[in-house]
Amino acid sequence: MRILIVEDDRALASGLKRSLISLGYSVDHEFDAAEAAAHVTRETYSLVILDLGLPNGSGYDVLRAIRRSGLHTPVMILTVSPC
């Protein structure tokens, strides 16, 4: 299973990536919305783990790019809400 993590917090992304790799998943990581939107439409993923607050756009922009391209890849939104 190949997973794309779209997260701008490098420490969070790194920990999540290490955990998933240790479970046997193949994991790629993008830091910003523009790069992620381009990357996800060029590659095939079983799952996208998506943050909503990103540089160069938002997670919603990435999700729209995925759906506009006709992909039905499952997307898990993982974001932090200010308290």
JOLINTA-V126011 format. One record per backbone hydrogen bond with DSSP energy under -0.5 kcal/mol. CO is the residue of the C=O (numbers start at 1). NH is the residue of the N-H. If there is no record, write none. Layout:
co->[CO | CO]
nh->[NH | NH]
//
This chain:
co->[1 | 2 | 2 | 3 | 3 | 4 | 4 | 5 | 5 | 6 | 8 | 9 | 10 | 11 | 12 | 13 | 14 | 15 | 16 | 17 | 18 | 19 | 20 | 20 | 21 | 25 | 26 | 28 | 30 | 31 | 32 | 33 | 34 | 35 | 36 | 37 | 38 | 39 | 39 | 43 | 46 | 47 | 48 | 48 | 49 | 50 | 52 | 52 | 54 | 55 | 57 | 58 | 59 | 60 | 61 | 62 | 63 | 64 | 65 | 66 | 67 | 74 | 75 | 76 | 76]
nh->[26 | 46 | 47 | 5 | 28 | 6 | 49 | 7 | 30 | 51 | 10 | 13 | 14 | 15 | 16 | 17 | 18 | 19 | 20 | 21 | 22 | 23 | 23 | 25 | 24 | 27 | 3 | 5 | 7 | 55 | 36 | 37 | 38 | 39 | 40 | 41 | 42 | 42 | 43 | 45 | 74 | 4 | 50 | 76 | 6 | 78 | 54 | 59 | 57 | 33 | 54 | 62 | 63 | 64 | 65 | 66 | 67 | 68 | 69 | 71 | 70 | 48 | 77 | 50 | 78]
//
